[in-house]
Amino acid sequence: MPVQTRADLASLPTYVPGRSVPGAIKLASNEAPAGPLPSVAKAIAEAAADVNRYPDMGAWALVDRLAREFGVTTDEVAVGCGSVALCQQLVQALCEPGDEVVFAWRSFEAYPIVTHIAGATGVRVPLTPSHEHDLDAMLAAITPRTRLVFVCNPNNPTGTSIRREALERFIDAVPADVLVVLDEAYREYVTDAEVPDGMTLRAGRENVAVLRTFSKAYGLAGLRVGYAVAPAHVTTALRQVYVPFSLNAVAQAAAIASLDAAGELLARCAETCEERTRVRDALLDAGFEVPPTQANFVWLPLGERTAEFAEHMLDSKVVVRPFVGEGARVTIGTPEENDVMIAAARTYLT
Ligand SMILES: *Cc1c(COP(=O)(O)O)cnc(C)c1O
């Protein structure tokens, strides 16, 4: 008899990464378009010289730095191998088999996967017709078995965001023993002052965790660093389910160097936000439906035409991220890349 793997893995959805096509412009993974700053590249090279040694397992220099950055204690900060690992750790740390995890759908595709792997049950709450979180429906989906609710703000892949009043009302209506995880992977791209910084929502609330990443605005997707700011007993549990040493030494050094260079990196984000406005306007002008976005991508809800659109874009050497039958997510790139993308998209509708 062959080695047996878990039978339930057959029904597990697979994470579909954005494709890399040689010679094509990749606007499929919400990456920052520019490579590392010289100061960050230097920190990476220096850390690389010591890779015969294990990394600091607690990543204390980075944890300490993040704690000071956000004015919290070090025991309220946990780091992980990308914030996707923290999503998985949160479910593992909070859920027993059969417990429930509520999230909007469509949202970040890792949520159902990490939920299933942990043996918990994912409860998907459809977005509204305007592609936004349906917070009332999410509240109604909470049961005594719910341990955790993911709220992706801004939402990947739709770019839509939740404003302060609605989010506060939601959090305050969630039972105190259910953790609200605010996944803010795109926080640095938010320009709407009404979209709250999740860190400010933690004050006076014991059931809120905020997830952030160095992969998007800080341009370190290839190094894998994310962090959580959460109540101390939650970060303790996160450390208990952490794969030892999974946040490597080069990544730790690069993350600290990136915080040192935050000014320059956030200036790059501001350029991306300007491009976002230009891109969205051009696509609206071309006749596409494009929900307002606060992230570094736009969502084109093309429904049944999504796969065909992605093929059309690929013919013009532009890789987008299709969610077949639903829509295509297109990352904001450099102005030149965006020009090529807009030109290609225009020819799809004409
Ligand atoms: C990209 C992304 C992440 C995680 O990115 P990591 O590279 O794992 O840090 C988490 N949540 C959302 C919504 C994302 O889009």
The ligand as an SDF file (V2000), in Angstrom:
LIG
                    3D

 15 15  0  0  0  0  0  0  0  0999 V2000
    0.1370   39.8950   -0.2920 C   0  0  0  0  0  0  0  0  0  0  0  0
   -0.8250   39.6950    0.8300 C   0  0  0  0  0  0  0  0  0  0  0  0
   -0.4600   39.1500    2.0610 C   0  0  0  0  0  0  0  0  0  0  0  0
    0.8110   38.5250    2.4270 C   0  0  0  0  0  0  0  0  0  0  0  0
    1.9120   38.7560    1.8810 O   0  0  0  0  0  0  0  0  0  0  0  0
    3.2460   38.0840    2.4180 P   0  0  0  0  0  0  0  0  0  0  0  0
    4.1000   38.1900    1.2110 O   0  0  0  0  0  0  0  0  0  0  0  0
    2.9640   36.6940    2.8280 O   0  0  0  0  0  0  0  0  0  0  0  0
    3.6920   38.9200    3.5590 O   0  0  0  0  0  0  0  0  0  0  0  0
   -1.3900   39.0630    3.0760 C   0  0  0  0  0  0  0  0  0  0  0  0
   -2.6300   39.4960    2.8910 N   0  0  0  0  0  0  0  0  0  0  0  0
   -3.0200   40.0110    1.7390 C   0  0  0  0  0  0  0  0  0  0  0  0
   -4.4060   40.4610    1.6150 C   0  0  0  0  0  0  0  0  0  0  0  0
   -2.1550   40.1160    0.6650 C   0  0  0  0  0  0  0  0  0  0  0  0
   -2.5890   40.5920   -0.4860 O   0  0  0  0  0  0  0  0  0  0  0  0
  1  2  1  0
  2  3  1  0
  2 14  2  0
  3  4  1  0
  3 10  2  0
  4  5  1  0
  5  6  1  0
  6  7  2  0
  6  8  1  0
  6  9  1  0
 10 11  1  0
 11 12  2  0
 12 13  1  0
 12 14  1  0
 14 15  1  0
M  END
$$$$
